[in-house]
Amino acid sequence: MFIQTQSTPNPASLMFYPGKPVMEAGSADFPSARSAMSSPLAKSLFGIDGITRVFFGSDFVTVTKSEDSKWDLLKPEIFAAIMDFYSSGQPLILDTAAASSMDTAIKEDDSETVAMIKELLETRIRPAVQDDGGDIEYVSFDLDTGIVKLRMQGACSGCPSSSVTLKSGIENMLMHYVPEVKGVEQELDDEDEGAVLTGSPHE
């Protein structure tokens, strides 16, 4: 098995390409070890000292490290964890239904505006963000203020350029195609939120 790596705009994140499909649909973001319990691979990657975030895309795994960790020391362990996982035959996510990208699924009660925002995110914005080793998640749209809330994932979450990406590229595109949109804000997720999202009680 030959695993390739690719840098991302975030120096603390690196993309690993195992040469095999990773996520069949959508993406999965694990901002903390606690949130990784549903994935054997994410769990073993968090077992490596210095790993702070794990993200799965269609054909890559993005790993984010702490500032004082060095890629030279982490890479061999990450390679080993990915190879062990693929040779084990275990599922990537133990509950796939919960992990697939449901944030941009258009629901019956969505307004025309929300449906358009979701469609743009899914077809135009998400592919561009995934090229940089991350993803974007739709959180909400406030009709009164015209603000769209999004959450950056993977390499994009802690990236110095993520707020620039969000403001210039994404905001401009949404405002251009959807007149009701007046701005875009980034919803930050801390470990507490990550824990809540996984359904585990907060200590």
VENMO-V75970 format. One record per residue. N is the residue number from 1. PHI is phi in whole degrees, -180 to 180 (* if undefined). BURIAL is b if it has 16 or more other ideal C-beta (glycine too) atoms within 10 Angstrom, else e. D_LAST is the distance of its C-alpha to the last C-alpha in Angstrom with 1 decimal. Layout:
<<N	PHI	BURIAL	D_LAST> <N	PHI	BURIAL	D_LAST>>
//
This chain:
<<1	*	e	40.3> <2	-112	e	40.7> <3	-101	b	37.6> <4	-102	e	38.5> <5	-118	e	36.5> <6	-144	e	36.8> <7	-74	e	35.6> <8	-127	b	33.9> <9	-62	b	34.2> <10	-97	b	31.0> <11	-61	e	31.9> <12	-87	b	28.4> <13	-121	b	28.6> <14	-134	b	31.1> <15	-95	b	32.1> <16	-117	b	33.0> <17	-105	b	35.5> <18	-77	b	35.8> <19	80	e	39.0> <20	-136	e	37.5> <21	-62	e	35.6> <22	-104	b	31.8> <23	-98	b	30.7> <24	-73	e	33.2> <25	-145	e	32.1> <26	69	b	29.9> <27	-151	b	27.4> <28	-140	b	23.8> <29	-118	b	21.5> <30	-123	b	18.5> <31	-77	b	17.0> <32	-153	b	14.5> <33	-61	b	14.4> <34	-63	b	11.5> <35	-77	b	13.8> <36	-91	b	16.7> <37	-62	e	16.1> <38	-84	b	18.8> <39	-130	b	21.4> <40	-58	b	23.0> <41	-70	b	24.6> <42	-61	b	21.7> <43	-63	b	19.7> <44	-71	b	22.7> <45	-68	b	23.2> <46	-69	b	19.7> <47	-72	e	20.8> <48	-83	b	23.5> <49	-64	e	22.7> <50	107	b	22.9> <51	-90	b	22.0> <52	-114	b	19.6> <53	-158	b	20.3> <54	-132	b	22.3> <55	-139	b	24.4> <56	-109	b	26.9> <57	-111	b	30.1> <58	-63	e	33.1> <59	-135	e	34.7> <60	-147	b	32.4> <61	-121	b	29.1> <62	-101	b	28.0> <63	-116	b	26.1> <64	-113	b	24.8> <65	-112	b	24.7> <66	-76	e	23.6> <67	-61	e	26.4> <68	-87	e	27.4> <69	-90	b	27.7> <70	-114	e	31.1> <71	-59	e	32.1> <72	-57	e	34.9> <73	-85	e	32.5> <74	-79	b	29.9> <75	-52	e	32.4> <76	-58	e	33.7> <77	-70	b	30.3> <78	-67	b	29.4> <79	-55	b	32.9> <80	-63	e	32.3> <81	-63	b	28.9> <82	-68	b	30.6> <83	-65	e	33.7> <84	-61	e	32.0> <85	-63	b	30.0> <86	-67	b	33.3> <87	-81	e	35.2> <88	-80	e	32.6> <89	77	e	33.2> <90	-74	e	29.6> <91	-71	e	28.5> <92	-66	b	26.9> <93	-124	b	24.3> <94	-71	e	23.6> <95	-127	e	23.6> <96	-66	e	26.2> <97	-60	e	26.5> <98	-75	e	23.0> <99	-90	b	23.6> <100	-67	e	27.1> <101	-72	b	27.7> <102	-96	e	27.5> <103	-65	b	27.1> <104	-103	b	30.8> <105	-70	e	32.0> <106	-80	e	34.2> <107	-95	e	33.5> <108	-60	e	36.2> <109	-90	e	35.0> <110	-70	e	34.8> <111	-75	e	37.5> <112	-58	e	40.2> <113	-63	b	38.6> <114	-62	b	35.1> <115	-61	e	37.0> <116	-68	b	38.9> <117	-61	b	36.0> <118	-63	b	34.2> <119	-64	e	37.5> <120	-64	b	38.1> <121	-60	b	34.6> <122	-70	b	35.1> <123	-92	e	38.7> <124	-113	e	39.3> <125	-87	b	36.2> <126	-57	b	33.8> <127	-59	e	36.5> <128	-69	e	37.2> <129	-69	b	33.5> <130	-67	b	33.2> <131	-62	e	36.2> <132	-96	b	34.1> <133	85	b	31.4> <134	-137	b	28.9> <135	-158	b	28.5> <136	-134	b	28.0> <137	-122	b	26.1> <138	-75	b	27.4> <139	-106	e	24.9> <140	-166	e	27.3> <141	-135	b	30.7> <142	-101	e	31.6> <143	-63	e	35.2> <144	-67	e	35.8> <145	-95	e	34.9> <146	77	b	35.7> <147	-95	e	32.5> <148	-98	b	31.0> <149	-104	e	27.4> <150	-130	b	26.7> <151	-117	b	24.0> <152	-86	b	25.3> <153	-129	b	24.2> <154	64	b	25.1> <155	-62	b	27.5> <156	-75	b	27.9> <157	-66	b	24.3> <158	-107	b	24.7> <159	-78	b	28.5> <160	-59	e	30.6> <161	-92	e	32.9> <162	-66	b	30.4> <163	-69	e	30.9> <164	-68	e	34.6> <165	-56	b	34.5> <166	-62	b	32.6> <167	-71	e	35.0> <168	-76	e	38.3> <169	-65	e	38.4> <170	-71	b	36.0> <171	-61	b	36.6> <172	-60	e	40.4> <173	-66	b	40.6> <174	-64	b	38.6> <175	-68	b	40.6> <176	-69	e	43.8> <177	-88	e	43.4> <178	-124	b	41.5> <179	-58	e	43.1> <180	-68	b	40.4> <181	-78	b	37.9> <182	-106	e	38.0> <183	-180	e	35.3> <184	-128	b	32.3> <185	-124	b	28.9> <186	-93	b	26.2> <187	-89	e	22.7> <188	-87	e	20.4> <189	-114	b	17.1> <190	-102	e	14.5> <191	-63	e	11.6> <192	-62	e	9.3> <193	-66	b	12.2> <194	-59	b	12.8> <195	-68	b	9.5> <196	-65	e	10.5> <197	-61	e	13.9> <198	-83	b	13.4> <199	86	e	12.2> <200	-90	e	9.0> <201	-65	e	6.3> <202	-79	e	3.8> <203	-64	e	0.0>>
//
